[in-house]
């Protein structure tokens, strides 16, 4: 299966339209006031149905997440804080109650000491996301050691995130040929492809996408 691409931290309407022409699988919009990439526009520009809209939240009230999904017609919710397993289950119940077919991604902060056993409690979500542990909830621009994913024993597909840049294309190609990548569903990029916070460099992203898809 071809690896998918998510470009996160989109902020400016014209740039969103420009990046959409690259046909990524997902575009991420951050709804977290403390983020420099916080999305404040009242709408999201029209996108092809092939591009799924992901709303990123950090320890947000479930009611606000529901309202944001409805306002922006989000396809997926990315929980990028310290949300508990019970929180995730309650959110799923609220989504069902509101008849929202919205997929849930739960992120986890990775370092060499991450306890993979902790993932078992979260198997009700649709996807995991593995990001680098850092000072900020996300967008730290640093990578973790992908080798630790050899310890991943579940079969749930995951998003690989954390400081991925154009210079990592060849390393990603190598990683995608290892057993650790078996359930790697999507590459998630953000800060390393920016001209400024939230403004993405189309040329770099095009080059990255070309290199990745030529190598797998």
BALOBA-1460 file (C-alpha; in Angstrom, 3 decimals):
// residues 216
<rec num="1" residu="x" x="0.000" y="0.000" z="0.000"/>
<rec num="2" residu="x" x="1.343" y="3.417" z="-0.946"/>
<rec num="3" residu="x" x="2.316" y="5.542" z="2.025"/>
<rec num="4" residu="x" x="0.020" y="8.519" z="2.568"/>
<rec num="5" residu="x" x="1.019" y="12.135" z="3.223"/>
<rec num="6" residu="x" x="-0.363" y="14.562" z="5.783"/>
<rec num="7" residu="x" x="0.689" y="18.211" z="5.744"/>
<rec num="8" residu="x" x="-0.152" y="19.749" z="9.100"/>
<rec num="9" residu="x" x="-0.312" y="23.250" z="10.534"/>
<rec num="10" residu="x" x="-2.058" y="24.888" z="7.577"/>
<rec num="11" residu="x" x="-3.071" y="28.466" z="8.269"/>
<rec num="12" residu="x" x="-3.374" y="30.793" z="5.251"/>
<rec num="13" residu="x" x="-6.195" y="30.367" z="2.664"/>
<rec num="14" residu="x" x="-4.094" y="31.062" z="-0.458"/>
<rec num="15" residu="x" x="-1.332" y="28.749" z="0.756"/>
<rec num="16" residu="x" x="-3.911" y="26.056" z="1.541"/>
<rec num="17" residu="x" x="-5.192" y="26.214" z="-2.038"/>
<rec num="18" residu="x" x="-1.642" y="26.092" z="-3.378"/>
<rec num="19" residu="x" x="-0.629" y="23.111" z="-1.239"/>
<rec num="20" residu="x" x="-3.876" y="21.287" z="-2.073"/>
<rec num="21" residu="x" x="-2.673" y="21.146" z="-5.704"/>
<rec num="22" residu="x" x="0.040" y="18.735" z="-4.520"/>
<rec num="23" residu="x" x="-2.789" y="16.309" z="-3.699"/>
<rec num="24" residu="x" x="-1.763" y="15.296" z="-0.181"/>
<rec num="25" residu="x" x="-4.058" y="12.766" z="1.498"/>
<rec num="26" residu="x" x="-4.598" y="14.919" z="4.591"/>
<rec num="27" residu="x" x="-4.324" y="18.593" z="5.537"/>
<rec num="28" residu="x" x="-4.083" y="19.409" z="9.233"/>
<rec num="29" residu="x" x="-5.595" y="22.472" z="10.914"/>
<rec num="30" residu="x" x="-4.560" y="23.268" z="14.471"/>
<rec num="31" residu="x" x="-7.269" y="24.469" z="16.847"/>
<rec num="32" residu="x" x="-5.109" y="25.273" z="19.861"/>
<rec num="33" residu="x" x="-4.816" y="28.895" z="20.977"/>
<rec num="34" residu="x" x="-1.262" y="28.516" z="22.277"/>
<rec num="35" residu="x" x="0.038" y="27.348" z="18.901"/>
<rec num="36" residu="x" x="1.643" y="29.790" z="16.454"/>
<rec num="37" residu="x" x="-0.249" y="27.809" z="13.794"/>
<rec num="38" residu="x" x="-3.647" y="28.189" z="15.470"/>
<rec num="39" residu="x" x="-6.312" y="28.268" z="12.744"/>
<rec num="40" residu="x" x="-8.497" y="31.360" z="13.138"/>
<rec num="41" residu="x" x="-10.255" y="31.691" z="9.769"/>
<rec num="42" residu="x" x="-14.046" y="31.350" z="9.906"/>
<rec num="43" residu="x" x="-14.036" y="28.741" z="7.107"/>
<rec num="44" residu="x" x="-11.670" y="26.403" z="5.279"/>
<rec num="45" residu="x" x="-11.323" y="26.949" z="1.541"/>
<rec num="46" residu="x" x="-12.992" y="24.347" z="-0.650"/>
<rec num="47" residu="x" x="-10.863" y="21.227" z="-1.010"/>
<rec num="48" residu="x" x="-11.191" y="18.136" z="-3.232"/>
<rec num="49" residu="x" x="-12.987" y="15.218" z="-1.548"/>
<rec num="50" residu="x" x="-9.749" y="13.235" z="-1.830"/>
<rec num="51" residu="x" x="-8.096" y="15.505" z="0.754"/>
<rec num="52" residu="x" x="-9.284" y="14.788" z="4.279"/>
<rec num="53" residu="x" x="-9.405" y="17.659" z="6.784"/>
<rec num="54" residu="x" x="-7.839" y="16.891" z="10.156"/>
<rec num="55" residu="x" x="-8.547" y="19.102" z="13.175"/>
<rec num="56" residu="x" x="-5.773" y="19.061" z="15.791"/>
<rec num="57" residu="x" x="-6.763" y="19.621" z="19.434"/>
<rec num="58" residu="x" x="-4.813" y="19.688" z="22.696"/>
<rec num="59" residu="x" x="-6.720" y="18.704" z="25.862"/>
<rec num="60" residu="x" x="-9.797" y="20.476" z="24.538"/>
<rec num="61" residu="x" x="-13.358" y="20.266" z="25.875"/>
<rec num="62" residu="x" x="-15.240" y="17.573" z="23.998"/>
<rec num="63" residu="x" x="-18.165" y="19.898" z="23.344"/>
<rec num="64" residu="x" x="-15.881" y="22.378" z="21.615"/>
<rec num="65" residu="x" x="-14.390" y="19.626" z="19.454"/>
<rec num="66" residu="x" x="-17.886" y="18.598" z="18.336"/>
<rec num="67" residu="x" x="-18.776" y="22.200" z="17.435"/>
<rec num="68" residu="x" x="-15.494" y="22.650" z="15.534"/>
<rec num="69" residu="x" x="-16.078" y="19.444" z="13.553"/>
<rec num="70" residu="x" x="-19.512" y="20.703" z="12.579"/>
<rec num="71" residu="x" x="-18.314" y="24.212" z="11.749"/>
<rec num="72" residu="x" x="-15.441" y="23.156" z="9.468"/>
<rec num="73" residu="x" x="-16.807" y="19.787" z="8.322"/>
<rec num="74" residu="x" x="-13.731" y="17.960" z="9.614"/>
<rec num="75" residu="x" x="-13.116" y="14.363" z="8.566"/>
<rec num="76" residu="x" x="-10.754" y="13.498" z="11.392"/>
<rec num="77" residu="x" x="-9.803" y="14.654" z="14.866"/>
<rec num="78" residu="x" x="-6.210" y="14.485" z="16.108"/>
<rec num="79" residu="x" x="-5.886" y="14.482" z="19.890"/>
<rec num="80" residu="x" x="-2.421" y="15.864" z="20.551"/>
<rec num="81" residu="x" x="-2.419" y="16.381" z="24.307"/>
<rec num="82" residu="x" x="-2.617" y="14.184" z="27.398"/>
<rec num="83" residu="x" x="-6.105" y="12.865" z="26.655"/>
<rec num="84" residu="x" x="-6.924" y="9.736" z="28.666"/>
<rec num="85" residu="x" x="-8.416" y="6.544" z="27.251"/>
<rec num="86" residu="x" x="-11.709" y="7.328" z="28.995"/>
<rec num="87" residu="x" x="-11.716" y="10.789" z="27.385"/>
<rec num="88" residu="x" x="-11.285" y="9.168" z="23.954"/>
<rec num="89" residu="x" x="-14.141" y="6.762" z="24.611"/>
<rec num="90" residu="x" x="-16.425" y="9.574" z="25.771"/>
<rec num="91" residu="x" x="-15.577" y="11.587" z="22.660"/>
<rec num="92" residu="x" x="-16.377" y="8.610" z="20.423"/>
<rec num="93" residu="x" x="-19.742" y="8.264" z="22.169"/>
<rec num="94" residu="x" x="-20.472" y="11.958" z="21.612"/>
<rec num="95" residu="x" x="-19.494" y="11.681" z="17.942"/>
<rec num="96" residu="x" x="-21.877" y="8.769" z="17.536"/>
<rec num="97" residu="x" x="-24.628" y="10.631" z="19.387"/>
<rec num="98" residu="x" x="-24.219" y="13.547" z="16.984"/>
<rec num="99" residu="x" x="-24.121" y="11.172" z="14.004"/>
<rec num="100" residu="x" x="-20.621" y="12.329" z="13.065"/>
<rec num="101" residu="x" x="-18.535" y="9.796" z="11.185"/>
<rec num="102" residu="x" x="-15.280" y="11.420" z="12.284"/>
<rec num="103" residu="x" x="-12.144" y="9.302" z="12.666"/>
<rec num="104" residu="x" x="-9.916" y="9.775" z="15.721"/>
<rec num="105" residu="x" x="-6.117" y="9.922" z="15.752"/>
<rec num="106" residu="x" x="-4.434" y="9.798" z="19.167"/>
<rec num="107" residu="x" x="-0.893" y="11.117" z="19.326"/>
<rec num="108" residu="x" x="1.850" y="9.917" z="21.662"/>
<rec num="109" residu="x" x="5.129" y="11.645" z="22.542"/>
<rec num="110" residu="x" x="8.022" y="9.345" z="21.765"/>
<rec num="111" residu="x" x="11.479" y="9.017" z="23.244"/>
<rec num="112" residu="x" x="13.814" y="6.077" z="23.853"/>
<rec num="113" residu="x" x="11.918" y="5.211" z="27.049"/>
<rec num="114" residu="x" x="8.379" y="5.130" z="25.659"/>
<rec num="115" residu="x" x="6.295" y="2.292" z="27.150"/>
<rec num="116" residu="x" x="4.454" y="0.684" z="24.246"/>
<rec num="117" residu="x" x="2.244" y="-1.249" z="26.646"/>
<rec num="118" residu="x" x="0.419" y="2.043" z="27.328"/>
<rec num="119" residu="x" x="-1.071" y="1.937" z="23.831"/>
<rec num="120" residu="x" x="-3.294" y="-1.040" z="24.654"/>
<rec num="121" residu="x" x="-5.763" y="1.142" z="26.553"/>
<rec num="122" residu="x" x="-6.345" y="3.301" z="23.463"/>
<rec num="123" residu="x" x="-7.361" y="0.686" z="20.931"/>
<rec num="124" residu="x" x="-10.803" y="2.282" z="20.525"/>
<rec num="125" residu="x" x="-9.304" y="5.078" z="18.370"/>
<rec num="126" residu="x" x="-8.812" y="4.694" z="14.616"/>
<rec num="127" residu="x" x="-5.136" y="5.618" z="14.342"/>
<rec num="128" residu="x" x="-2.105" y="6.347" z="16.489"/>
<rec num="129" residu="x" x="0.343" y="9.160" z="15.776"/>
<rec num="130" residu="x" x="3.933" y="9.007" z="16.975"/>
<rec num="131" residu="x" x="5.551" y="12.408" z="17.487"/>
<rec num="132" residu="x" x="8.793" y="13.463" z="19.158"/>
<rec num="133" residu="x" x="8.618" y="14.253" z="22.857"/>
<rec num="134" residu="x" x="9.498" y="17.936" z="23.295"/>
<rec num="135" residu="x" x="8.675" y="21.210" z="25.004"/>
<rec num="136" residu="x" x="5.628" y="21.817" z="22.803"/>
<rec num="137" residu="x" x="2.701" y="19.426" z="22.163"/>
<rec num="138" residu="x" x="3.837" y="19.349" z="18.510"/>
<rec num="139" residu="x" x="5.831" y="21.233" z="15.885"/>
<rec num="140" residu="x" x="9.117" y="20.899" z="17.752"/>
<rec num="141" residu="x" x="10.961" y="20.160" z="14.514"/>
<rec num="142" residu="x" x="12.963" y="17.235" z="15.913"/>
<rec num="143" residu="x" x="12.932" y="13.514" z="15.144"/>
<rec num="144" residu="x" x="12.810" y="10.578" z="17.501"/>
<rec num="145" residu="x" x="14.682" y="7.316" z="16.925"/>
<rec num="146" residu="x" x="12.433" y="5.360" z="14.553"/>
<rec num="147" residu="x" x="14.253" y="2.191" z="15.535"/>
<rec num="148" residu="x" x="12.204" y="2.060" z="18.742"/>
<rec num="149" residu="x" x="9.151" y="1.307" z="16.597"/>
<rec num="150" residu="x" x="10.515" y="-2.229" z="16.344"/>
<rec num="151" residu="x" x="8.860" y="-2.625" z="19.759"/>
<rec num="152" residu="x" x="5.425" y="-1.784" z="18.342"/>
<rec num="153" residu="x" x="3.331" y="-4.960" z="18.576"/>
<rec num="154" residu="x" x="-0.184" y="-3.766" z="17.740"/>
<rec num="155" residu="x" x="-1.789" y="-3.820" z="14.311"/>
<rec num="156" residu="x" x="-3.339" y="-0.371" z="14.407"/>
<rec num="157" residu="x" x="-2.050" y="1.878" z="11.586"/>
<rec num="158" residu="x" x="-0.020" y="4.882" z="12.684"/>
<rec num="159" residu="x" x="1.062" y="8.319" z="11.451"/>
<rec num="160" residu="x" x="4.820" y="8.941" z="11.637"/>
<rec num="161" residu="x" x="5.536" y="12.509" z="12.737"/>
<rec num="162" residu="x" x="8.238" y="14.604" z="14.347"/>
<rec num="163" residu="x" x="10.682" y="16.842" z="12.511"/>
<rec num="164" residu="x" x="10.510" y="15.117" z="9.137"/>
<rec num="165" residu="x" x="12.171" y="17.246" z="6.457"/>
<rec num="166" residu="x" x="13.202" y="17.026" z="2.813"/>
<rec num="167" residu="x" x="16.619" y="15.709" z="3.827"/>
<rec num="168" residu="x" x="14.937" y="12.680" z="5.433"/>
<rec num="169" residu="x" x="13.492" y="11.296" z="2.197"/>
<rec num="170" residu="x" x="16.189" y="8.651" z="1.726"/>
<rec num="171" residu="x" x="16.059" y="7.594" z="5.401"/>
<rec num="172" residu="x" x="12.291" y="7.252" z="5.154"/>
<rec num="173" residu="x" x="12.679" y="5.085" z="2.058"/>
<rec num="174" residu="x" x="15.003" y="2.846" z="4.069"/>
<rec num="175" residu="x" x="12.676" y="2.814" z="7.077"/>
<rec num="176" residu="x" x="9.684" y="1.842" z="4.935"/>
<rec num="177" residu="x" x="11.506" y="-1.354" z="3.967"/>
<rec num="178" residu="x" x="11.918" y="-2.459" z="7.599"/>
<rec num="179" residu="x" x="9.497" y="-4.556" z="9.692"/>
<rec num="180" residu="x" x="9.004" y="-1.574" z="12.034"/>
<rec num="181" residu="x" x="7.170" y="0.255" z="9.276"/>
<rec num="182" residu="x" x="4.596" y="-2.479" z="8.649"/>
<rec num="183" residu="x" x="1.747" y="-0.415" z="10.089"/>
<rec num="184" residu="x" x="3.084" y="3.001" z="9.100"/>
<rec num="185" residu="x" x="0.064" y="4.477" z="7.363"/>
<rec num="186" residu="x" x="0.980" y="8.132" z="6.836"/>
<rec num="187" residu="x" x="3.957" y="10.493" z="6.927"/>
<rec num="188" residu="x" x="3.050" y="13.660" z="8.832"/>
<rec num="189" residu="x" x="5.089" y="16.786" z="8.022"/>
<rec num="190" residu="x" x="4.884" y="20.332" z="9.303"/>
<rec num="191" residu="x" x="7.535" y="22.758" z="10.549"/>
<rec num="192" residu="x" x="10.487" y="21.589" z="8.417"/>
<rec num="193" residu="x" x="8.622" y="22.629" z="5.257"/>
<rec num="194" residu="x" x="7.760" y="26.162" z="6.333"/>
<rec num="195" residu="x" x="8.704" y="29.593" z="5.065"/>
<rec num="196" residu="x" x="7.221" y="30.957" z="8.292"/>
<rec num="197" residu="x" x="4.885" y="29.436" z="10.882"/>
<rec num="198" residu="x" x="1.880" y="28.016" z="9.045"/>
<rec num="199" residu="x" x="3.128" y="29.016" z="5.572"/>
<rec num="200" residu="x" x="4.254" y="25.930" z="3.662"/>
<rec num="201" residu="x" x="6.902" y="25.750" z="0.930"/>
<rec num="202" residu="x" x="5.224" y="24.121" z="-2.073"/>
<rec num="203" residu="x" x="8.464" y="23.407" z="-3.946"/>
<rec num="204" residu="x" x="10.041" y="21.560" z="-1.016"/>
<rec num="205" residu="x" x="6.867" y="19.570" z="-0.421"/>
<rec num="206" residu="x" x="6.653" y="18.630" z="-4.096"/>
<rec num="207" residu="x" x="10.257" y="17.460" z="-4.076"/>
<rec num="208" residu="x" x="9.680" y="15.454" z="-0.881"/>
<rec num="209" residu="x" x="6.569" y="13.784" z="-2.272"/>
<rec num="210" residu="x" x="8.354" y="12.945" z="-5.539"/>
<rec num="211" residu="x" x="11.346" y="11.408" z="-3.742"/>
<rec num="212" residu="x" x="9.179" y="9.366" z="-1.385"/>
<rec num="213" residu="x" x="6.911" y="7.933" z="-4.056"/>
<rec num="214" residu="x" x="9.764" y="7.177" z="-6.414"/>
<rec num="215" residu="x" x="11.517" y="5.165" z="-3.718"/>
<rec num="216" residu="x" x="8.633" y="2.924" z="-2.590"/>
